[in-house]
Amino acid sequence: MAVQISPSLTASPPDRIPPAQSACMQLRLRYDLYNRALDEIGCAEPLIAACVKAGGGKIWNGDRFHYMGDYSALAPYTKFPFLALIPQYVTERILGERLLEEGIKVHRPFKVVDLKVNELDPNITDAIFEDGQVVEARYIVGADGARSIVRQTAGIRYADPDGDDITGKPIKQAIAADVVFTSPHYAAPNEAFFVLSSGNFFISVPMPGSSYDGQEVWRIGFGVSQGVPPQFPSTEYLQDLLDAYGPACIPSSAMPDRVPLKIKKTIWSTRFRTHSAIAETPFTRLFDKGGVIVLVGDAAHLHPPTGGQGMNLGLRDSVFLGPILAEHLKRSTQASATYERAELDEPLKQWAAVRHAHALKIISVAKRMLAVFSCKNEITWYFGVIPINWMKVRNIGMWISELTGYSRRMNAWNLSGLASR
């Protein structure tokens, strides 16, 4: 996105209109709790009208069922005390419609391939596109994903904050798909359903039928602990994972009415890595002395989709950036000397520090959740004398925390994003 006196937005992929095709464009599994950030830009109401409102969900942890969150407890703090389940392409469509209402058009398909400092004015950045066109901009907001050209050109480091060694991570890759089952799902149509087995997990989340021609569609996801999954997993591949890690793992004593879940149709499917990364800073000036460069969304931070916080975090990046950029633009014509520009940039530096801290927190939470979801039912010996079965420890911890109701309330609070605006 290049922001001048009048904003101009460019996007690399073509417009996403047909539901099935647009779902295929998604890069990762996500289910989002929309919060005050969307309300502040006038998008909450249409998004909520298009979503499935969920009160939480159930988790089978290998021993018993647990409830994943009490979202009604958020009522004193938000107008939206529920989990909103909605495909990404619907979110993008509604955000795009809101832009049009403001007279802002998204130009597709255009891809930035290089950035240069303008020869006449160092505060201007020349954004060079794939077709050779050049846009002169005071502000470049890179929302161009994990492989961001904006970030790479600006020379901003992007790496896992805990180091890149993933040898000890049990789940390195995962798959997600939108499917239709041959029979109704065990879960209610407004309820997420999780199965945690030894070393893996199964996630199923209901999608709004209005987005799929009235069909009862479920977003499903699995970890892939062995081998490399196909780029677009087939129905047969998905069914094998479902049989191995899905509700079939639950004993009939815990679910007497259980019948095998069979996939009737796969609408779309994809694979993704569960790695994490964060930009060293989401704000800089091109080559230190040039125009303003800002990163939001996956261009600034990436993490496993556990917790569904990716889009939430990116939306808050952008919503809270807007007023700061507007004020920066208003005052920029008055700053000429180096010290004046440093003072001018201070609010952007503060925004960057806050967003960086929130991203680090979300990365940590997502990693912990992935580790909890994929605990193995095996004994690990510590110091050669202490045996620990981490799956059993996890299950005991879940049981204790649920007795007090604390985990339900805190899960909802943390996943809502209210704790980290």
N, C-alpha and C positions, 0 to 999 in steps of 0.2 A: 504494500500500500504506500503510495507516494502522496504526501500531504503538502499542498502549496497554500496559496490564499484561498482557493476553493479545493476541497478534498477530491482526490482521484484514486479509485481503487482498481487494482488489476489482479487477476487470478489466472493461474496456469491451466487448470482443467476446464473443459467446457461446462456450460450450465448444466445443473443436475435436475432434470425434470422427471423422467419416468421413474417410479418408485423402485422397481427392481434394479435398474441400472445404477441409480444413485446409491442404493444400499451397497452395491458392489464396490463403490468408490471408497467406502469407509476403510480405515486402516486398522482399527482396533475395537475391541469390545468396550462399550461404555454404557452406563446408565446414570443419569444425571439428576441431582436434586437442584432445581433452579431456585435461586435465592434472590435477595434484594437487588443484586446487580442487574438482573434482567428487568426487574420492575422499574428501576431508575431510567432505563432507556426505552420504556414503553413496549417491551416485548413479552412480559410475563403472561399477560392474559391470553394472547393467541397461542402461546406455547402450552399453557396449562389446558386450554380447550382441546389441544391436539394430543395430549399425553394420556398415559395410564397413570392414575393416581394410586400409589401403593402405600400401604401403611408400614411396610417392612418386608419380612420374608422369613422362611424357615431354613435352618441349616441342620443336616444330619452329619454328625462328626465321627461316626463309626460306633458310637455307643448309644446316643440318644438325640432327640431333636432339640434345637435351641431356636429362639427367636432373635433375629439379627438386629432389631432396633425398634424403639418406640418413638415414632415420629410425631405422635400427638403431643409428646412432651415439649415440642418446639413451639407450640401455640403462643406462649407469652412473648416469644422473641421474633416471630415472623408471621406473615400472612399466609405462608405456604408450608404448613406443618405436615408434609407428606413427601414421599419419594416420587419424582416425576420420571416416568419411563417413556422415552421417545427416540426414534431413529435420528441419527445425525443429519441426514439430508433434509428432514423436516425442520430441524433447528436452523439449518443454513437457509432454507427457503424463506422462513419467517423473518430472519434477520435481514435477508436481502430485500424483502418487501418493505421492511421498516426503513431501510436506506433509501429506497425509491420515494417513500413518503417525504423524505427530507431533500429530495432532488439529487441524490447521489447515485450514480450509475456504476455498476461493477463491469469493467471491460474484460471480456474473455475472447479467446484464450491468449494471454500474454505472459511471457516468462522473462524475468530479469536474469541476465547472464553476467552483468558486470556493473560496478559502481566506480565513478571517478569524481574527484574534486573538480568543480567547475573552474575553468581557466580565468574567468572574469571576476567571480565572487566565491571565495573559499567557504562561505556559509551555505552555498548551494551544492547539491550533489547531482551529478548526471547519472540517472538510472538508464542503463543501456539494455534494450530488449533483444530477444532472439532474432527478431526480424530487422534489426538495425535502428529502430526508432529510439529516440532519446527523450526522456522526460526530465526537466530540471525541477528539483524539489528541495525545499528547505528541510523537510523531514522525511525520512524513510522509515516506515514501520514494517519490519520484517515479520510477517505472519506466514512464512513459506515453509513451515514444517521442519522435521528433524534434520533434513539435509539442506538446510537453509543456505541459499546462495548469498543472501544479504549478510548472514553471520560469517560465512567463510570469507567473503570479500573484505569485510571489516576486520578480519584477523582476530575474531573473538574465540577463545578456546572453549571447547564443548566436550565434556567428559563426565564419567561417573564420579560423583563426589567421594565415593568410597574406594575408588580405584577400579581398573578395568578387568581384574582377575575374576572370572566367573566360574572357576573350576569347582568351587564348593556349592554352587547354586543348583538345587535339584531340578528346577523347571527353567530351562533356557528359552524355550519356544512354546507357543500356545496357538490355538486356532479358535475362530469364532464363526458363527453362521446364523442365518435366519432360516428357520425350518417350519414346516407344517407337519404335525403328527397325525397318524391314522386314527387315533382316539384321543379324547380329552386328556389334558395333563392332570397329574395328581393335584397340583397346586391350584389355588384359586386364580381367576383371571386377572387379579390385581395383586399378585403376590410373587416375589422372587423365591426361587427354590434352589438350594445348594446341597451338594453331596460332597463331603470330604472323605476320601479314601486314603489308603497308605501311599504317600508320595504323589498324590494327584488330586484333582478336584473336577467337579462338574457344576456348571452354573447355568441356570435357565431363568430368563427374564421375559415377561409378557410384553409384546409390542402392541401398540394401538391398531385395532383392525381397520380403522379409517385410513391408515397409511398403506394398507395392503389389500385394497379392494374387498374389505370385510372378512378376510381370512383370519383365523386364529393362529397368529405367528408368534413363535418364541425365539428369542436370541439365546443361543447356547454357546458355551465355551468350555474348553478342556485345556489342561496342560499337556505338553508332549515331552515326556521325560527321556524317550529313546528315539534316536534317529531324527531325520529332517522331514517335517510334514510337507505334503504337496502344496504348491502355491494357492491352488483353489481346491480344497478337499472335496471329494465326491460324496454323494449320499452314502455309499457303501463304507467309505473311510469313516465318516461321521458316525454311522451306525455301529461300527466296531468299537469306537471309543465310548459311545453311549452304553453299549452292552457291558464294557469293561469297567467303566467308572461312574455310570449313572445310577438311577434308582434301583437297578438290579442288585446293587451292593447293600441295600437296606433289607434286613430280614423281614419276613412276613409277619413276625410277631409285633414289629414296630409299625408296619403298614399292611394290615390285613387285606385291604381292597386293592393291593397293588397288581397291576397287569403290565406286561412288558411295553415300554414305549418304543414305537416304531416310527421312523421318519418316512412320511409320505412324499414329501417334496422339499428340496433345498432351493431356496430363493437366491441366496448368495452365500459365499464362504470365503475365508481368507486365513492367512497365517501371519503371525507377528512374533518378534522377539520380546522377551520380558526384561530387556536391559533398561538402565537409567542413564541419564546424562543431564547436565545443566551448564548453561553458558556462564562463563566467568563473570560477566556482567550483562544485563539486558540493555544497557545504555552506554554509548560511546559517541565520539565524533570520528568521522571517517579519517583514518590516518592521523588521529589526534587533533588536527587543526581544521578539518573540514566540517561538513554539515552533520546534523543530528541523525544518529542511527539508533533505533529502538527495536527490541525484539519482544514478541509476545507469543504465547501458545507454545507449541512443540519446538519452535525455533529457539525458545529460551529455556525450555525444560522438558524432559521426557522421563516417563516412569512406567512401571507395569500398570495395567488398567484396573488392578484390584482396588476397589473403593470408588471407581467411576469418577475420579477427580480431574481427569485431563482437561475436558472441555470446561468444567467449572472454573478451574484455575486460569485457563486462557481467557475466558470471558471477563473474569475479574481484573486480569492484567489490563485488558483493553478499556473496560469501563472506567477504571480509576486513572488510566493514562489520559483520557480525553480532556478533562478540565485542566490538567497540567500542561498539555500541549497547547491548548487554547491560550492560556495565560502566557506561556513562553513565546508564542507567536506575537501576542499583543505587545510584549515588552522587548522583543528581539531587535526591533529597528532602533532602539535607544541605546543598545550596547555595542560599543565599538572596540574599546580597549580590552586587553587580555583579562585583566582583573574583573572588568564588568561582565565579560562573558562567563567567567567562572562563577560569579554571583548569580547570573541569569540561569545557569545550568544546575544550580544547587537543588531546586525542587525535583528535577529529573533524576539527580543522583539519589535523593531520598526515596523517590518512587522505586528506583532500581534496587536499592538496598532492601526495601520492604518486600518487593516481589521476589527477590532472590531468597530471602529468608523463608517466605511462605512456600516457595518451590522446594527448598531443602526439606522442610517439614513434611510436605506431601510425599516426596520421594522416600523419606524414611518410613512414613506410615504405609505406603504402598509396598515397600520391600518387606516390612514386618508382616503385613497381611498375606503376601505371597508365601513367605516362609511358614506362617501358621497354617495356611491352606494346604501346604504340601508336605507336612510332617510325615515321616515314615513310621510305620508300626514295627520298629526294630530297636534293639538295645545298642546304645553307644557307650563304650567304656571310657571313663575319664580317669587319668592317672593310673590306669590299669586296675583300679579297685572299685570305682563308683559306676554302677550301671544305671543309665537313664534312657527311658523310652519317651522321646519327646512328644509323640502322638498322645500317649497316656497323660503326660503332664499337661498338654494343651487341653485335653478333654476335661480333666479335673479343674483346671483354671476356668474354663467356660462354665462348668457346673456351679462353682463357687460364686463367680461374678453374677450369674443369672439369679441366684438365690436372693440377692439384695436388690435386683433390678438396676444396679448401677451400670452394667455393661450395655443394656438396652438403651438407656438414656444417653450415655457417652458415645456409643456408636452413632446414634442419630445426630448428636451435636457435632461430632468430628466430620462425618460425611456430608453434613449440610453445608459446610464452608462458613458457617456463622462464626466459628472460632478463629477464622483467619481471612478476614475480608481483604 
